[in-house]
Amino acid sequence: MAVKKWTLIDVAERVFYDEFVLTSEDLGSDLARAEIRKSTLRGGLADGVDVVRIHNGRLAFDVLPTRGMGIWKAWLDDEP
């Protein structure tokens, strides 16, 4: 199977997506709810912080790519 790669943020290449969504179909996954979604928070102290949510149907977690790639929040079966 060929490796698929999407670049969401790259300063050197001037690549930046404010909003980005990949679904199960895009990922070639048979998981019904699999999704990768990038968004940017607006308002307050979090204004401008990028968030990438990775969800495989059961496990979901938010990564902050512009804040050291730290995991911000996580859920298992909708339970934090």
mmCIF file of the N, C-alpha and C atoms, coordinates in Angstrom:
data_MODEL
# 
_entry.id   MODEL 
# 
loop_
_atom_site.group_PDB 
_atom_site.id 
_atom_site.type_symbol 
_atom_site.label_atom_id 
_atom_site.label_alt_id 
_atom_site.label_comp_id 
_atom_site.label_asym_id 
_atom_site.label_entity_id 
_atom_site.label_seq_id 
_atom_site.pdbx_PDB_ins_code 
_atom_site.Cartn_x 
_atom_site.Cartn_y 
_atom_site.Cartn_z 
_atom_site.occupancy 
_atom_site.B_iso_or_equiv 
_atom_site.pdbx_formal_charge 
_atom_site.auth_seq_id 
_atom_site.auth_comp_id 
_atom_site.auth_asym_id 
_atom_site.auth_atom_id 
_atom_site.pdbx_PDB_model_num 
ATOM 1   N N  . MET A 1 1  ? 0.845   -1.183 0.000  1.00 0.00 ? 1  MET A N  1 
ATOM 2   C CA . MET A 1 1  ? 0.000   0.000  0.000  1.00 0.00 ? 1  MET A CA 1 
ATOM 3   C C  . MET A 1 1  ? 0.885   1.240  0.000  1.00 0.00 ? 1  MET A C  1 
ATOM 4   N N  . ALA A 1 2  ? 0.581   2.173  -0.870 1.00 0.00 ? 2  ALA A N  1 
ATOM 5   C CA . ALA A 1 2  ? 1.357   3.401  -0.973 1.00 0.00 ? 2  ALA A CA 1 
ATOM 6   C C  . ALA A 1 2  ? 1.105   4.303  0.235  1.00 0.00 ? 2  ALA A C  1 
ATOM 7   N N  . VAL A 1 3  ? 2.146   4.960  0.678  1.00 0.00 ? 3  VAL A N  1 
ATOM 8   C CA . VAL A 1 3  ? 2.042   5.884  1.806  1.00 0.00 ? 3  VAL A CA 1 
ATOM 9   C C  . VAL A 1 3  ? 1.435   7.193  1.312  1.00 0.00 ? 3  VAL A C  1 
ATOM 10  N N  . LYS A 1 4  ? 0.432   7.682  2.040  1.00 0.00 ? 4  LYS A N  1 
ATOM 11  C CA . LYS A 1 4  ? -0.169  8.972  1.714  1.00 0.00 ? 4  LYS A CA 1 
ATOM 12  C C  . LYS A 1 4  ? 0.347   9.997  2.701  1.00 0.00 ? 4  LYS A C  1 
ATOM 13  N N  . LYS A 1 5  ? 0.600   11.196 2.207  1.00 0.00 ? 5  LYS A N  1 
ATOM 14  C CA . LYS A 1 5  ? 1.159   12.245 3.057  1.00 0.00 ? 5  LYS A CA 1 
ATOM 15  C C  . LYS A 1 5  ? 0.488   13.568 2.723  1.00 0.00 ? 5  LYS A C  1 
ATOM 16  N N  . TRP A 1 6  ? 0.073   14.274 3.767  1.00 0.00 ? 6  TRP A N  1 
ATOM 17  C CA . TRP A 1 6  ? -0.513  15.596 3.619  1.00 0.00 ? 6  TRP A CA 1 
ATOM 18  C C  . TRP A 1 6  ? 0.269   16.550 4.504  1.00 0.00 ? 6  TRP A C  1 
ATOM 19  N N  . THR A 1 7  ? 0.703   17.667 3.968  1.00 0.00 ? 7  THR A N  1 
ATOM 20  C CA . THR A 1 7  ? 1.404   18.687 4.742  1.00 0.00 ? 7  THR A CA 1 
ATOM 21  C C  . THR A 1 7  ? 0.403   19.782 5.074  1.00 0.00 ? 7  THR A C  1 
ATOM 22  N N  . LEU A 1 8  ? 0.203   20.007 6.379  1.00 0.00 ? 8  LEU A N  1 
ATOM 23  C CA . LEU A 1 8  ? -0.774  21.006 6.819  1.00 0.00 ? 8  LEU A CA 1 
ATOM 24  C C  . LEU A 1 8  ? -0.121  22.342 7.131  1.00 0.00 ? 8  LEU A C  1 
ATOM 25  N N  . ILE A 1 9  ? 1.116   22.285 7.654  1.00 0.00 ? 9  ILE A N  1 
ATOM 26  C CA . ILE A 1 9  ? 1.849   23.502 8.001  1.00 0.00 ? 9  ILE A CA 1 
ATOM 27  C C  . ILE A 1 9  ? 3.313   23.286 7.635  1.00 0.00 ? 9  ILE A C  1 
ATOM 28  N N  . ASP A 1 10 ? 3.880   24.200 6.856  1.00 0.00 ? 10 ASP A N  1 
ATOM 29  C CA . ASP A 1 10 ? 5.304   24.161 6.514  1.00 0.00 ? 10 ASP A CA 1 
ATOM 30  C C  . ASP A 1 10 ? 5.750   25.591 6.234  1.00 0.00 ? 10 ASP A C  1 
ATOM 31  N N  . VAL A 1 11 ? 6.477   26.153 7.167  1.00 0.00 ? 11 VAL A N  1 
ATOM 32  C CA . VAL A 1 11 ? 6.908   27.550 7.045  1.00 0.00 ? 11 VAL A CA 1 
ATOM 33  C C  . VAL A 1 11 ? 7.824   27.736 5.846  1.00 0.00 ? 11 VAL A C  1 
ATOM 34  N N  . ALA A 1 12 ? 8.786   26.836 5.658  1.00 0.00 ? 12 ALA A N  1 
ATOM 35  C CA . ALA A 1 12 ? 9.756   26.968 4.569  1.00 0.00 ? 12 ALA A CA 1 
ATOM 36  C C  . ALA A 1 12 ? 9.079   26.945 3.197  1.00 0.00 ? 12 ALA A C  1 
ATOM 37  N N  . GLU A 1 13 ? 8.060   26.133 3.040  1.00 0.00 ? 13 GLU A N  1 
ATOM 38  C CA . GLU A 1 13 ? 7.361   26.015 1.761  1.00 0.00 ? 13 GLU A CA 1 
ATOM 39  C C  . GLU A 1 13 ? 6.123   26.919 1.676  1.00 0.00 ? 13 GLU A C  1 
ATOM 40  N N  . ARG A 1 14 ? 5.883   27.697 2.734  1.00 0.00 ? 14 ARG A N  1 
ATOM 41  C CA . ARG A 1 14 ? 4.725   28.591 2.807  1.00 0.00 ? 14 ARG A CA 1 
ATOM 42  C C  . ARG A 1 14 ? 3.393   27.853 2.621  1.00 0.00 ? 14 ARG A C  1 
ATOM 43  N N  . VAL A 1 15 ? 3.283   26.722 3.308  1.00 0.00 ? 15 VAL A N  1 
ATOM 44  C CA . VAL A 1 15 ? 2.053   25.928 3.284  1.00 0.00 ? 15 VAL A CA 1 
ATOM 45  C C  . VAL A 1 15 ? 1.354   26.127 4.616  1.00 0.00 ? 15 VAL A C  1 
ATOM 46  N N  . PHE A 1 16 ? 0.081   26.496 4.568  1.00 0.00 ? 16 PHE A N  1 
ATOM 47  C CA . PHE A 1 16 ? -0.710  26.650 5.783  1.00 0.00 ? 16 PHE A CA 1 
ATOM 48  C C  . PHE A 1 16 ? -2.182  26.508 5.441  1.00 0.00 ? 16 PHE A C  1 
ATOM 49  N N  . TYR A 1 17 ? -2.841  25.594 6.091  1.00 0.00 ? 17 TYR A N  1 
ATOM 50  C CA . TYR A 1 17 ? -4.285  25.420 5.938  1.00 0.00 ? 17 TYR A CA 1 
ATOM 51  C C  . TYR A 1 17 ? -4.954  25.893 7.216  1.00 0.00 ? 17 TYR A C  1 
ATOM 52  N N  . ASP A 1 18 ? -5.868  26.833 7.093  1.00 0.00 ? 18 ASP A N  1 
ATOM 53  C CA . ASP A 1 18 ? -6.624  27.302 8.255  1.00 0.00 ? 18 ASP A CA 1 
ATOM 54  C C  . ASP A 1 18 ? -7.615  26.229 8.685  1.00 0.00 ? 18 ASP A C  1 
ATOM 55  N N  . GLU A 1 19 ? -8.244  25.585 7.711  1.00 0.00 ? 19 GLU A N  1 
ATOM 56  C CA . GLU A 1 19 ? -9.184  24.478 7.954  1.00 0.00 ? 19 GLU A CA 1 
ATOM 57  C C  . GLU A 1 19 ? -8.809  23.341 7.017  1.00 0.00 ? 19 GLU A C  1 
ATOM 58  N N  . PHE A 1 20 ? -8.900  22.109 7.518  1.00 0.00 ? 20 PHE A N  1 
ATOM 59  C CA . PHE A 1 20 ? -8.534  20.942 6.712  1.00 0.00 ? 20 PHE A CA 1 
ATOM 60  C C  . PHE A 1 20 ? -9.236  19.725 7.292  1.00 0.00 ? 20 PHE A C  1 
ATOM 61  N N  . VAL A 1 21 ? -9.851  18.890 6.444  1.00 0.00 ? 21 VAL A N  1 
ATOM 62  C CA . VAL A 1 21 ? -10.548 17.686 6.923  1.00 0.00 ? 21 VAL A CA 1 
ATOM 63  C C  . VAL A 1 21 ? -10.228 16.509 6.008  1.00 0.00 ? 21 VAL A C  1 
ATOM 64  N N  . LEU A 1 22 ? -9.871  15.384 6.619  1.00 0.00 ? 22 LEU A N  1 
ATOM 65  C CA . LEU A 1 22 ? -9.720  14.114 5.910  1.00 0.00 ? 22 LEU A CA 1 
ATOM 66  C C  . LEU A 1 22 ? -10.681 13.124 6.553  1.00 0.00 ? 22 LEU A C  1 
ATOM 67  N N  . THR A 1 23 ? -11.459 12.434 5.751  1.00 0.00 ? 23 THR A N  1 
ATOM 68  C CA . THR A 1 23 ? -12.410 11.457 6.271  1.00 0.00 ? 23 THR A CA 1 
ATOM 69  C C  . THR A 1 23 ? -11.881 10.043 6.040  1.00 0.00 ? 23 THR A C  1 
ATOM 70  N N  . SER A 1 24 ? -12.648 9.062  6.457  1.00 0.00 ? 24 SER A N  1 
ATOM 71  C CA . SER A 1 24 ? -12.292 7.645  6.267  1.00 0.00 ? 24 SER A CA 1 
ATOM 72  C C  . SER A 1 24 ? -11.986 7.352  4.802  1.00 0.00 ? 24 SER A C  1 
ATOM 73  N N  . GLU A 1 25 ? -12.788 7.898  3.914  1.00 0.00 ? 25 GLU A N  1 
ATOM 74  C CA . GLU A 1 25 ? -12.591 7.670  2.481  1.00 0.00 ? 25 GLU A CA 1 
ATOM 75  C C  . GLU A 1 25 ? -11.247 8.223  2.017  1.00 0.00 ? 25 GLU A C  1 
ATOM 76  N N  . ASP A 1 26 ? -10.917 9.451  2.446  1.00 0.00 ? 26 ASP A N  1 
ATOM 77  C CA . ASP A 1 26 ? -9.652  10.071 2.057  1.00 0.00 ? 26 ASP A CA 1 
ATOM 78  C C  . ASP A 1 26 ? -8.460  9.276  2.588  1.00 0.00 ? 26 ASP A C  1 
ATOM 79  N N  . LEU A 1 27 ? -8.625  8.695  3.781  1.00 0.00 ? 27 LEU A N  1 
ATOM 80  C CA . LEU A 1 27 ? -7.548  7.959  4.439  1.00 0.00 ? 27 LEU A CA 1 
ATOM 81  C C  . LEU A 1 27 ? -7.461  6.514  3.970  1.00 0.00 ? 27 LEU A C  1 
ATOM 82  N N  . GLY A 1 28 ? -8.442  6.060  3.195  1.00 0.00 ? 28 GLY A N  1 
ATOM 83  C CA . GLY A 1 28 ? -8.454  4.674  2.757  1.00 0.00 ? 28 GLY A CA 1 
ATOM 84  C C  . GLY A 1 28 ? -8.699  3.729  3.917  1.00 0.00 ? 28 GLY A C  1 
ATOM 85  N N  . SER A 1 29 ? -9.490  4.167  4.884  1.00 0.00 ? 29 SER A N  1 
ATOM 86  C CA . SER A 1 29 ? -9.759  3.395  6.096  1.00 0.00 ? 29 SER A CA 1 
ATOM 87  C C  . SER A 1 29 ? -11.150 2.794  6.039  1.00 0.00 ? 29 SER A C  1 
ATOM 88  N N  . ASP A 1 30 ? -11.303 1.616  6.654  1.00 0.00 ? 30 ASP A N  1 
ATOM 89  C CA . ASP A 1 30 ? -12.623 1.017  6.747  1.00 0.00 ? 30 ASP A CA 1 
ATOM 90  C C  . ASP A 1 30 ? -13.328 1.408  8.044  1.00 0.00 ? 30 ASP A C  1 
ATOM 91  N N  . LEU A 1 31 ? -12.688 2.249  8.851  1.00 0.00 ? 31 LEU A N  1 
ATOM 92  C CA . LEU A 1 31 ? -13.321 2.751  10.072 1.00 0.00 ? 31 LEU A CA 1 
ATOM 93  C C  . LEU A 1 31 ? -14.341 3.819  9.690  1.00 0.00 ? 31 LEU A C  1 
ATOM 94  N N  . ALA A 1 32 ? -15.572 3.639  10.115 1.00 0.00 ? 32 ALA A N  1 
ATOM 95  C CA . ALA A 1 32 ? -16.660 4.528  9.697  1.00 0.00 ? 32 ALA A CA 1 
ATOM 96  C C  . ALA A 1 32 ? -16.462 5.965  10.155 1.00 0.00 ? 32 ALA A C  1 
ATOM 97  N N  . ARG A 1 33 ? -15.916 6.170  11.363 1.00 0.00 ? 33 ARG A N  1 
ATOM 98  C CA . ARG A 1 33 ? -15.823 7.529  11.898 1.00 0.00 ? 33 ARG A CA 1 
ATOM 99  C C  . ARG A 1 33 ? -14.403 8.091  11.890 1.00 0.00 ? 33 ARG A C  1 
ATOM 100 N N  . ALA A 1 34 ? -13.478 7.471  11.195 1.00 0.00 ? 34 ALA A N  1 
ATOM 101 C CA . ALA A 1 34 ? -12.105 7.962  11.178 1.00 0.00 ? 34 ALA A CA 1 
ATOM 102 C C  . ALA A 1 34 ? -12.049 9.341  10.530 1.00 0.00 ? 34 ALA A C  1 
ATOM 103 N N  . GLU A 1 35 ? -11.299 10.238 11.164 1.00 0.00 ? 35 GLU A N  1 
ATOM 104 C CA . GLU A 1 35 ? -11.227 11.601 10.645 1.00 0.00 ? 35 GLU A CA 1 
ATOM 105 C C  . GLU A 1 35 ? -9.995  12.301 11.200 1.00 0.00 ? 35 GLU A C  1 
ATOM 106 N N  . ILE A 1 36 ? -9.414  13.149 10.377 1.00 0.00 ? 36 ILE A N  1 
ATOM 107 C CA . ILE A 1 36 ? -8.357  14.068 10.812 1.00 0.00 ? 36 ILE A CA 1 
ATOM 108 C C  . ILE A 1 36 ? -8.840  15.455 10.435 1.00 0.00 ? 36 ILE A C  1 
ATOM 109 N N  . ARG A 1 37 ? -8.858  16.355 11.411 1.00 0.00 ? 37 ARG A N  1 
ATOM 110 C CA . ARG A 1 37 ? -9.397  17.698 11.185 1.00 0.00 ? 37 ARG A CA 1 
ATOM 111 C C  . ARG A 1 37 ? -8.444  18.733 11.789 1.00 0.00 ? 37 ARG A C  1 
ATOM 112 N N  . LYS A 1 38 ? -8.062  19.727 10.988 1.00 0.00 ? 38 LYS A N  1 
ATOM 113 C CA . LYS A 1 38 ? -7.244  20.830 11.484 1.00 0.00 ? 38 LYS A CA 1 
ATOM 114 C C  . LYS A 1 38 ? -8.094  22.085 11.523 1.00 0.00 ? 38 LYS A C  1 
ATOM 115 N N  . SER A 1 39 ? -7.973  22.810 12.618 1.00 0.00 ? 39 SER A N  1 
ATOM 116 C CA . SER A 1 39 ? -8.683  24.081 12.744 1.00 0.00 ? 39 SER A CA 1 
ATOM 117 C C  . SER A 1 39 ? -7.821  25.037 13.545 1.00 0.00 ? 39 SER A C  1 
ATOM 118 N N  . THR A 1 40 ? -8.239  26.281 13.593 1.00 0.00 ? 40 THR A N  1 
ATOM 119 C CA . THR A 1 40 ? -7.530  27.310 14.355 1.00 0.00 ? 40 THR A CA 1 
ATOM 120 C C  . THR A 1 40 ? -8.500  27.911 15.358 1.00 0.00 ? 40 THR A C  1 
ATOM 121 N N  . LEU A 1 41 ? -8.073  27.941 16.620 1.00 0.00 ? 41 LEU A N  1 
ATOM 122 C CA . LEU A 1 41 ? -8.919  28.494 17.670 1.00 0.00 ? 41 LEU A CA 1 
ATOM 123 C C  . LEU A 1 41 ? -8.994  30.009 17.539 1.00 0.00 ? 41 LEU A C  1 
ATOM 124 N N  . ARG A 1 42 ? -10.122 30.583 17.890 1.00 0.00 ? 42 ARG A N  1 
ATOM 125 C CA . ARG A 1 42 ? -10.331 32.032 17.808 1.00 0.00 ? 42 ARG A CA 1 
ATOM 126 C C  . ARG A 1 42 ? -10.873 32.553 19.126 1.00 0.00 ? 42 ARG A C  1 
ATOM 127 N N  . GLY A 1 43 ? -10.371 33.694 19.550 1.00 0.00 ? 43 GLY A N  1 
ATOM 128 C CA . GLY A 1 43 ? -10.856 34.360 20.754 1.00 0.00 ? 43 GLY A CA 1 
ATOM 129 C C  . GLY A 1 43 ? -10.031 34.059 21.986 1.00 0.00 ? 43 GLY A C  1 
ATOM 130 N N  . GLY A 1 44 ? -9.882  35.048 22.839 1.00 0.00 ? 44 GLY A N  1 
ATOM 131 C CA . GLY A 1 44 ? -9.197  34.883 24.119 1.00 0.00 ? 44 GLY A CA 1 
ATOM 132 C C  . GLY A 1 44 ? -7.730  34.529 23.987 1.00 0.00 ? 44 GLY A C  1 
ATOM 133 N N  . LEU A 1 45 ? -7.189  33.897 25.016 1.00 0.00 ? 45 LEU A N  1 
ATOM 134 C CA . LEU A 1 45 ? -5.770  33.546 25.038 1.00 0.00 ? 45 LEU A CA 1 
ATOM 135 C C  . LEU A 1 45 ? -5.404  32.499 23.993 1.00 0.00 ? 45 LEU A C  1 
ATOM 136 N N  . ALA A 1 46 ? -6.379  31.712 23.552 1.00 0.00 ? 46 ALA A N  1 
ATOM 137 C CA . ALA A 1 46 ? -6.116  30.648 22.575 1.00 0.00 ? 46 ALA A CA 1 
ATOM 138 C C  . ALA A 1 46 ? -6.185  31.134 21.130 1.00 0.00 ? 46 ALA A C  1 
ATOM 139 N N  . ASP A 1 47 ? -6.451  32.409 20.914 1.00 0.00 ? 47 ASP A N  1 
ATOM 140 C CA . ASP A 1 47 ? -6.603  32.936 19.562 1.00 0.00 ? 47 ASP A CA 1 
ATOM 141 C C  . ASP A 1 47 ? -5.376  32.623 18.706 1.00 0.00 ? 47 ASP A C  1 
ATOM 142 N N  . GLY A 1 48 ? -5.613  31.975 17.575 1.00 0.00 ? 48 GLY A N  1 
ATOM 143 C CA . GLY A 1 48 ? -4.539  31.669 16.636 1.00 0.00 ? 48 GLY A CA 1 
ATOM 144 C C  . GLY A 1 48 ? -3.842  30.342 16.871 1.00 0.00 ? 48 GLY A C  1 
ATOM 145 N N  . VAL A 1 49 ? -4.233  29.598 17.894 1.00 0.00 ? 49 VAL A N  1 
ATOM 146 C CA . VAL A 1 49 ? -3.604  28.301 18.171 1.00 0.00 ? 49 VAL A CA 1 
ATOM 147 C C  . VAL A 1 49 ? -4.187  27.260 17.220 1.00 0.00 ? 49 VAL A C  1 
ATOM 148 N N  . ASP A 1 50 ? -3.306  26.536 16.533 1.00 0.00 ? 50 ASP A N  1 
ATOM 149 C CA . ASP A 1 50 ? -3.733  25.485 15.605 1.00 0.00 ? 50 ASP A CA 1 
ATOM 150 C C  . ASP A 1 50 ? -3.967  24.186 16.372 1.00 0.00 ? 50 ASP A C  1 
ATOM 151 N N  . VAL A 1 51 ? -5.017  23.463 15.982 1.00 0.00 ? 51 VAL A N  1 
ATOM 152 C CA . VAL A 1 51 ? -5.376  22.191 16.612 1.00 0.00 ? 51 VAL A CA 1 
ATOM 153 C C  . VAL A 1 51 ? -5.616  21.166 15.516 1.00 0.00 ? 51 VAL A C  1 
ATOM 154 N N  . VAL A 1 52 ? -5.010  19.983 15.667 1.00 0.00 ? 52 VAL A N  1 
ATOM 155 C CA . VAL A 1 52 ? -5.277  18.870 14.760 1.00 0.00 ? 52 VAL A CA 1 
ATOM 156 C C  . VAL A 1 52 ? -5.909  17.758 15.594 1.00 0.00 ? 52 VAL A C  1 
ATOM 157 N N  . ARG A 1 53 ? -7.144  17.379 15.236 1.00 0.00 ? 53 ARG A N  1 
ATOM 158 C CA . ARG A 1 53 ? -7.840  16.290 15.940 1.00 0.00 ? 53 ARG A CA 1 
ATOM 159 C C  . ARG A 1 53 ? -7.735  15.021 15.100 1.00 0.00 ? 53 ARG A C  1 
ATOM 160 N N  . ILE A 1 54 ? -7.217  13.969 15.728 1.00 0.00 ? 54 ILE A N  1 
ATOM 161 C CA . ILE A 1 54 ? -7.114  12.655 15.105 1.00 0.00 ? 54 ILE A CA 1 
ATOM 162 C C  . ILE A 1 54 ? -8.143  11.763 15.788 1.00 0.00 ? 54 ILE A C  1 
ATOM 163 N N  . HIS A 1 55 ? -9.014  11.135 14.992 1.00 0.00 ? 55 HIS A N  1 
ATOM 164 C CA . HIS A 1 55 ? -10.106 10.334 15.549 1.00 0.00 ? 55 HIS A CA 1 
ATOM 165 C C  . HIS A 1 55 ? -10.193 9.032  14.762 1.00 0.00 ? 55 HIS A C  1 
ATOM 166 N N  . ASN A 1 56 ? -10.157 7.887  15.458 1.00 0.00 ? 56 ASN A N  1 
ATOM 167 C CA . ASN A 1 56 ? -10.214 6.609  14.751 1.00 0.00 ? 56 ASN A CA 1 
ATOM 168 C C  . ASN A 1 56 ? -11.534 5.869  14.970 1.00 0.00 ? 56 ASN A C  1 
ATOM 169 N N  . GLY A 1 57 ? -12.503 6.530  15.555 1.00 0.00 ? 57 GLY A N  1 
ATOM 170 C CA . GLY A 1 57 ? -13.786 5.914  15.826 1.00 0.00 ? 57 GLY A CA 1 
ATOM 171 C C  . GLY A 1 57 ? -14.007 5.691  17.315 1.00 0.00 ? 57 GLY A C  1 
ATOM 172 N N  . ARG A 1 58 ? -12.965 5.330  18.037 1.00 0.00 ? 58 ARG A N  1 
ATOM 173 C CA . ARG A 1 58 ? -13.037 5.167  19.494 1.00 0.00 ? 58 ARG A CA 1 
ATOM 174 C C  . ARG A 1 58 ? -12.144 6.183  20.198 1.00 0.00 ? 58 ARG A C  1 
ATOM 175 N N  . LEU A 1 59 ? -10.914 6.273  19.764 1.00 0.00 ? 59 LEU A N  1 
ATOM 176 C CA . LEU A 1 59 ? -9.937  7.156  20.390 1.00 0.00 ? 59 LEU A CA 1 
ATOM 177 C C  . LEU A 1 59 ? -9.813  8.444  19.587 1.00 0.00 ? 59 LEU A C  1 
ATOM 178 N N  . ALA A 1 60 ? -9.869  9.569  20.281 1.00 0.00 ? 60 ALA A N  1 
ATOM 179 C CA . ALA A 1 60 ? -9.663  10.868 19.633 1.00 0.00 ? 60 ALA A CA 1 
ATOM 180 C C  . ALA A 1 60 ? -8.696  11.664 20.499 1.00 0.00 ? 60 ALA A C  1 
ATOM 181 N N  . PHE A 1 61 ? -7.805  12.403 19.845 1.00 0.00 ? 61 PHE A N  1 
ATOM 182 C CA . PHE A 1 61 ? -6.910  13.279 20.596 1.00 0.00 ? 61 PHE A CA 1 
ATOM 183 C C  . PHE A 1 61 ? -6.573  14.512 19.770 1.00 0.00 ? 61 PHE A C  1 
ATOM 184 N N  . ASP A 1 62 ? -6.326  15.608 20.481 1.00 0.00 ? 62 ASP A N  1 
ATOM 185 C CA . ASP A 1 62 ? -5.973  16.880 19.861 1.00 0.00 ? 62 ASP A CA 1 
ATOM 186 C C  . ASP A 1 62 ? -4.488  17.135 20.041 1.00 0.00 ? 62 ASP A C  1 
ATOM 187 N N  . VAL A 1 63 ? -3.828  17.472 18.947 1.00 0.00 ? 63 VAL A N  1 
ATOM 188 C CA . VAL A 1 63 ? -2.410  17.817 18.945 1.00 0.00 ? 63 VAL A CA 1 
ATOM 189 C C  . VAL A 1 63 ? -2.295  19.297 18.597 1.00 0.00 ? 63 VAL A C  1 
ATOM 190 N N  . LEU A 1 64 ? -1.376  19.990 19.267 1.00 0.00 ? 64 LEU A N  1 
ATOM 191 C CA . LEU A 1 64 ? -1.125  21.406 18.993 1.00 0.00 ? 64 LEU A CA 1 
ATOM 192 C C  . LEU A 1 64 ? 0.195   21.515 18.226 1.00 0.00 ? 64 LEU A C  1 
ATOM 193 N N  . PRO A 1 65 ? 0.145   21.514 16.879 1.00 0.00 ? 65 PRO A N  1 
ATOM 194 C CA . PRO A 1 65 ? 1.372   21.479 16.084 1.00 0.00 ? 65 PRO A CA 1 
ATOM 195 C C  . PRO A 1 65 ? 2.250   22.719 16.231 1.00 0.00 ? 65 PRO A C  1 
ATOM 196 N N  . THR A 1 66 ? 1.660   23.861 16.517 1.00 0.00 ? 66 THR A N  1 
ATOM 197 C CA . THR A 1 66 ? 2.460   25.080 16.654 1.00 0.00 ? 66 THR A CA 1 
ATOM 198 C C  . THR A 1 66 ? 2.831   25.352 18.108 1.00 0.00 ? 66 THR A C  1 
ATOM 199 N N  . ARG A 1 67 ? 2.559   24.396 18.977 1.00 0.00 ? 67 ARG A N  1 
ATOM 200 C CA . ARG A 1 67 ? 2.912   24.501 20.402 1.00 0.00 ? 67 ARG A CA 1 
ATOM 201 C C  . ARG A 1 67 ? 3.684   23.257 20.834 1.00 0.00 ? 67 ARG A C  1 
ATOM 202 N N  . GLY A 1 68 ? 4.679   22.868 20.032 1.00 0.00 ? 68 GLY A N  1 
ATOM 203 C CA . GLY A 1 68 ? 5.563   21.771 20.387 1.00 0.00 ? 68 GLY A CA 1 
ATOM 204 C C  . GLY A 1 68 ? 4.996   20.387 20.139 1.00 0.00 ? 68 GLY A C  1 
ATOM 205 N N  . MET A 1 69 ? 3.947   20.263 19.323 1.00 0.00 ? 69 MET A N  1 
ATOM 206 C CA . MET A 1 69 ? 3.323   18.987 18.995 1.00 0.00 ? 69 MET A CA 1 
ATOM 207 C C  . MET A 1 69 ? 2.760   18.277 20.225 1.00 0.00 ? 69 MET A C  1 
ATOM 208 N N  . GLY A 1 70 ? 2.424   19.046 21.246 1.00 0.00 ? 70 GLY A N  1 
ATOM 209 C CA . GLY A 1 70 ? 1.892   18.462 22.472 1.00 0.00 ? 70 GLY A CA 1 
ATOM 210 C C  . GLY A 1 70 ? 0.470   17.963 22.296 1.00 0.00 ? 70 GLY A C  1 
ATOM 211 N N  . ILE A 1 71 ? 0.132   16.888 23.037 1.00 0.00 ? 71 ILE A N  1 
ATOM 212 C CA . ILE A 1 71 ? -1.247  16.410 23.070 1.00 0.00 ? 71 ILE A CA 1 
ATOM 213 C C  . ILE A 1 71 ? -1.987  17.276 24.075 1.00 0.00 ? 71 ILE A C  1 
ATOM 214 N N  . TRP A 1 72 ? -3.060  17.904 23.611 1.00 0.00 ? 72 TRP A N  1 
ATOM 215 C CA . TRP A 1 72 ? -3.803  18.847 24.434 1.00 0.00 ? 72 TRP A CA 1 
ATOM 216 C C  . TRP A 1 72 ? -4.935  18.160 25.182 1.00 0.00 ? 72 TRP A C  1 
ATOM 217 N N  . LYS A 1 73 ? -5.756  17.387 24.462 1.00 0.00 ? 73 LYS A N  1 
ATOM 218 C CA . LYS A 1 73 ? -6.902  16.691 25.044 1.00 0.00 ? 73 LYS A CA 1 
ATOM 219 C C  . LYS A 1 73 ? -7.012  15.322 24.395 1.00 0.00 ? 73 LYS A C  1 
ATOM 220 N N  . ALA A 1 74 ? -7.663  14.382 25.095 1.00 0.00 ? 74 ALA A N  1 
ATOM 221 C CA . ALA A 1 74 ? -7.887  13.052 24.528 1.00 0.00 ? 74 ALA A CA 1 
ATOM 222 C C  . ALA A 1 74 ? -9.193  12.491 25.047 1.00 0.00 ? 74 ALA A C  1 
ATOM 223 N N  . TRP A 1 75 ? -9.831  11.615 24.246 1.00 0.00 ? 75 TRP A N  1 
ATOM 224 C CA . TRP A 1 75 ? -11.091 10.978 24.605 1.00 0.00 ? 75 TRP A CA 1 
ATOM 225 C C  . TRP A 1 75 ? -11.043 9.525  24.170 1.00 0.00 ? 75 TRP A C  1 
ATOM 226 N N  . LEU A 1 76 ? -11.669 8.654  24.944 1.00 0.00 ? 76 LEU A N  1 
ATOM 227 C CA . LEU A 1 76 ? -11.877 7.262  24.551 1.00 0.00 ? 76 LEU A CA 1 
ATOM 228 C C  . LEU A 1 76 ? -13.361 6.984  24.708 1.00 0.00 ? 76 LEU A C  1 
ATOM 229 N N  . ASP A 1 77 ? -14.015 6.631  23.619 1.00 0.00 ? 77 ASP A N  1 
ATOM 230 C CA . ASP A 1 77 ? -15.467 6.424  23.620 1.00 0.00 ? 77 ASP A CA 1 
ATOM 231 C C  . ASP A 1 77 ? -16.197 7.626  24.205 1.00 0.00 ? 77 ASP A C  1 
ATOM 232 N N  . ASP A 1 78 ? -15.849 8.829  23.776 1.00 0.00 ? 78 ASP A N  1 
ATOM 233 C CA . ASP A 1 78 ? -16.462 10.094 24.206 1.00 0.00 ? 78 ASP A CA 1 
ATOM 234 C C  . ASP A 1 78 ? -16.255 10.412 25.682 1.00 0.00 ? 78 ASP A C  1 
ATOM 235 N N  . GLU A 1 79 ? -15.362 9.721  26.331 1.00 0.00 ? 79 GLU A N  1 
ATOM 236 C CA . GLU A 1 79 ? -15.048 9.976  27.755 1.00 0.00 ? 79 GLU A CA 1 
ATOM 237 C C  . GLU A 1 79 ? -13.665 10.642 27.826 1.00 0.00 ? 79 GLU A C  1 
ATOM 238 N N  . PRO A 1 80 ? -13.577 11.852 28.409 1.00 0.00 ? 80 PRO A N  1 
ATOM 239 C CA . PRO A 1 80 ? -12.268 12.548 28.469 1.00 0.00 ? 80 PRO A CA 1 
ATOM 240 C C  . PRO A 1 80 ? -11.238 11.755 29.268 1.00 0.00 ? 80 PRO A C  1 
# 
